[in-house]
Amino acid sequence: MGLQGIPPVEEWTLSKDSKYVVFCANETIEGVEFKSDPLLEGKTLIADVSSNFLSKPINIANYGIVYGGVQKNIGPAGMALVIIRDDLLNNARCVSFASL
């Protein structure tokens, strides 16, 4: 049985301590798409918009980060586009992959 749709934001179970919520704006396998931005007070929205790039307007102001593979709507497979809000970049920590 596939997904039946997206429950209202009021029914979501989110940790009160979480700072962000990550979601897929358009899940094409089961055909579930957010028709509007899920506005969650006190949480930064991060969205995979792979299926939405250039297919409809995206209000970037509602998000901390939007990202996605571009192979569906913009360019060749293996490429991605990421848009990050300035305040999140300024708080980023440098990570050395040599130490991982």
Rosetta constraint file for C-alpha pairs under 8 A:
AtomPair CA 2 CA 30 HARMONIC 6.29 0.50
AtomPair CA 3 CA 30 HARMONIC 6.48 0.50
AtomPair CA 3 CA 32 HARMONIC 7.40 0.50
AtomPair CA 5 CA 32 HARMONIC 6.02 0.50
AtomPair CA 6 CA 32 HARMONIC 7.31 0.50
AtomPair CA 6 CA 34 HARMONIC 7.44 0.50
AtomPair CA 7 CA 11 HARMONIC 6.34 0.50
AtomPair CA 7 CA 12 HARMONIC 7.20 0.50
AtomPair CA 8 CA 12 HARMONIC 7.10 0.50
AtomPair CA 9 CA 38 HARMONIC 6.69 0.50
AtomPair CA 9 CA 40 HARMONIC 7.81 0.50
AtomPair CA 14 CA 18 HARMONIC 7.34 0.50
AtomPair CA 18 CA 43 HARMONIC 7.15 0.50
AtomPair CA 19 CA 42 HARMONIC 7.12 0.50
AtomPair CA 19 CA 43 HARMONIC 5.06 0.50
AtomPair CA 19 CA 44 HARMONIC 6.19 0.50
AtomPair CA 20 CA 43 HARMONIC 4.73 0.50
AtomPair CA 20 CA 44 HARMONIC 4.31 0.50
AtomPair CA 20 CA 45 HARMONIC 5.75 0.50
AtomPair CA 20 CA 46 HARMONIC 6.99 0.50
AtomPair CA 21 CA 43 HARMONIC 6.48 0.50
AtomPair CA 21 CA 44 HARMONIC 6.21 0.50
AtomPair CA 21 CA 45 HARMONIC 5.16 0.50
AtomPair CA 21 CA 46 HARMONIC 5.99 0.50
AtomPair CA 22 CA 45 HARMONIC 6.17 0.50
AtomPair CA 22 CA 46 HARMONIC 4.60 0.50
AtomPair CA 22 CA 47 HARMONIC 5.57 0.50
AtomPair CA 22 CA 48 HARMONIC 7.70 0.50
AtomPair CA 23 CA 45 HARMONIC 7.94 0.50
AtomPair CA 23 CA 46 HARMONIC 6.53 0.50
AtomPair CA 23 CA 47 HARMONIC 5.06 0.50
AtomPair CA 23 CA 48 HARMONIC 6.32 0.50
AtomPair CA 24 CA 47 HARMONIC 5.61 0.50
AtomPair CA 24 CA 48 HARMONIC 4.71 0.50
AtomPair CA 24 CA 49 HARMONIC 6.46 0.50
AtomPair CA 25 CA 33 HARMONIC 5.86 0.50
AtomPair CA 25 CA 34 HARMONIC 5.43 0.50
AtomPair CA 25 CA 47 HARMONIC 6.18 0.50
AtomPair CA 25 CA 48 HARMONIC 6.05 0.50
AtomPair CA 25 CA 49 HARMONIC 5.51 0.50
AtomPair CA 25 CA 51 HARMONIC 7.78 0.50
AtomPair CA 25 CA 52 HARMONIC 7.39 0.50
AtomPair CA 26 CA 31 HARMONIC 7.41 0.50
AtomPair CA 26 CA 32 HARMONIC 5.97 0.50
AtomPair CA 26 CA 33 HARMONIC 4.17 0.50
AtomPair CA 26 CA 34 HARMONIC 6.27 0.50
AtomPair CA 26 CA 49 HARMONIC 6.81 0.50
AtomPair CA 26 CA 50 HARMONIC 7.81 0.50
AtomPair CA 26 CA 51 HARMONIC 5.96 0.50
AtomPair CA 26 CA 52 HARMONIC 6.84 0.50
AtomPair CA 27 CA 31 HARMONIC 5.80 0.50
AtomPair CA 27 CA 32 HARMONIC 5.14 0.50
AtomPair CA 27 CA 33 HARMONIC 5.99 0.50
AtomPair CA 27 CA 51 HARMONIC 7.75 0.50
AtomPair CA 28 CA 32 HARMONIC 6.46 0.50
AtomPair CA 28 CA 33 HARMONIC 7.66 0.50
AtomPair CA 28 CA 51 HARMONIC 7.50 0.50
AtomPair CA 34 CA 38 HARMONIC 7.91 0.50
AtomPair CA 37 CA 62 HARMONIC 7.46 0.50
AtomPair CA 39 CA 45 HARMONIC 7.90 0.50
AtomPair CA 39 CA 62 HARMONIC 7.64 0.50
AtomPair CA 40 CA 44 HARMONIC 7.73 0.50
AtomPair CA 40 CA 45 HARMONIC 7.80 0.50
AtomPair CA 44 CA 63 HARMONIC 6.48 0.50
AtomPair CA 44 CA 64 HARMONIC 5.60 0.50
AtomPair CA 45 CA 62 HARMONIC 7.11 0.50
AtomPair CA 45 CA 63 HARMONIC 4.85 0.50
AtomPair CA 45 CA 64 HARMONIC 5.60 0.50
AtomPair CA 45 CA 65 HARMONIC 6.88 0.50
AtomPair CA 46 CA 63 HARMONIC 5.99 0.50
AtomPair CA 46 CA 64 HARMONIC 5.80 0.50
AtomPair CA 46 CA 65 HARMONIC 4.75 0.50
AtomPair CA 46 CA 66 HARMONIC 5.69 0.50
AtomPair CA 46 CA 67 HARMONIC 7.97 0.50
AtomPair CA 47 CA 63 HARMONIC 7.56 0.50
AtomPair CA 47 CA 65 HARMONIC 6.53 0.50
AtomPair CA 47 CA 66 HARMONIC 4.88 0.50
AtomPair CA 47 CA 67 HARMONIC 6.38 0.50
AtomPair CA 48 CA 66 HARMONIC 6.01 0.50
AtomPair CA 48 CA 67 HARMONIC 5.11 0.50
AtomPair CA 48 CA 68 HARMONIC 5.21 0.50
AtomPair CA 49 CA 53 HARMONIC 6.15 0.50
AtomPair CA 49 CA 66 HARMONIC 6.49 0.50
AtomPair CA 49 CA 67 HARMONIC 5.95 0.50
AtomPair CA 49 CA 68 HARMONIC 5.29 0.50
AtomPair CA 50 CA 67 HARMONIC 7.00 0.50
AtomPair CA 50 CA 68 HARMONIC 4.13 0.50
AtomPair CA 50 CA 69 HARMONIC 5.12 0.50
AtomPair CA 50 CA 70 HARMONIC 6.19 0.50
AtomPair CA 50 CA 72 HARMONIC 7.02 0.50
AtomPair CA 50 CA 73 HARMONIC 7.91 0.50
AtomPair CA 51 CA 55 HARMONIC 7.62 0.50
AtomPair CA 51 CA 68 HARMONIC 7.91 0.50
AtomPair CA 51 CA 72 HARMONIC 6.43 0.50
AtomPair CA 51 CA 73 HARMONIC 7.17 0.50
AtomPair CA 52 CA 56 HARMONIC 6.27 0.50
AtomPair CA 52 CA 73 HARMONIC 7.87 0.50
AtomPair CA 53 CA 70 HARMONIC 7.44 0.50
AtomPair CA 53 CA 73 HARMONIC 6.15 0.50
AtomPair CA 53 CA 74 HARMONIC 7.18 0.50
AtomPair CA 54 CA 73 HARMONIC 6.50 0.50
AtomPair CA 54 CA 74 HARMONIC 7.35 0.50
AtomPair CA 55 CA 73 HARMONIC 7.50 0.50
AtomPair CA 59 CA 63 HARMONIC 7.76 0.50
AtomPair CA 60 CA 66 HARMONIC 7.64 0.50
AtomPair CA 63 CA 85 HARMONIC 7.52 0.50
AtomPair CA 64 CA 84 HARMONIC 5.95 0.50
AtomPair CA 64 CA 85 HARMONIC 5.12 0.50
AtomPair CA 64 CA 88 HARMONIC 7.03 0.50
AtomPair CA 65 CA 82 HARMONIC 7.10 0.50
AtomPair CA 65 CA 83 HARMONIC 5.59 0.50
AtomPair CA 65 CA 84 HARMONIC 4.56 0.50
AtomPair CA 65 CA 85 HARMONIC 6.29 0.50
AtomPair CA 66 CA 82 HARMONIC 5.84 0.50
AtomPair CA 66 CA 83 HARMONIC 5.33 0.50
AtomPair CA 66 CA 84 HARMONIC 6.80 0.50
AtomPair CA 67 CA 80 HARMONIC 7.09 0.50
AtomPair CA 67 CA 81 HARMONIC 5.57 0.50
AtomPair CA 67 CA 82 HARMONIC 4.28 0.50
AtomPair CA 67 CA 83 HARMONIC 6.32 0.50
AtomPair CA 68 CA 80 HARMONIC 5.48 0.50
AtomPair CA 68 CA 81 HARMONIC 5.71 0.50
AtomPair CA 68 CA 82 HARMONIC 6.74 0.50
AtomPair CA 69 CA 77 HARMONIC 7.36 0.50
AtomPair CA 69 CA 78 HARMONIC 7.08 0.50
AtomPair CA 69 CA 79 HARMONIC 5.92 0.50
AtomPair CA 69 CA 80 HARMONIC 4.31 0.50
AtomPair CA 69 CA 81 HARMONIC 6.55 0.50
AtomPair CA 70 CA 74 HARMONIC 5.01 0.50
AtomPair CA 70 CA 75 HARMONIC 5.33 0.50
AtomPair CA 70 CA 76 HARMONIC 6.74 0.50
AtomPair CA 70 CA 77 HARMONIC 6.79 0.50
AtomPair CA 70 CA 78 HARMONIC 7.82 0.50
AtomPair CA 70 CA 79 HARMONIC 5.87 0.50
AtomPair CA 70 CA 80 HARMONIC 5.31 0.50
AtomPair CA 70 CA 81 HARMONIC 6.63 0.50
AtomPair CA 71 CA 75 HARMONIC 5.09 0.50
AtomPair CA 71 CA 76 HARMONIC 4.90 0.50
AtomPair CA 71 CA 77 HARMONIC 4.50 0.50
AtomPair CA 71 CA 78 HARMONIC 7.21 0.50
AtomPair CA 71 CA 79 HARMONIC 7.03 0.50
AtomPair CA 75 CA 79 HARMONIC 7.20 0.50
AtomPair CA 84 CA 88 HARMONIC 6.86 0.50
AtomPair CA 84 CA 89 HARMONIC 6.90 0.50
AtomPair CA 85 CA 89 HARMONIC 6.74 0.50
AtomPair CA 86 CA 90 HARMONIC 6.32 0.50
AtomPair CA 87 CA 91 HARMONIC 6.58 0.50
AtomPair CA 88 CA 92 HARMONIC 6.40 0.50
AtomPair CA 96 CA 100 HARMONIC 7.10 0.50
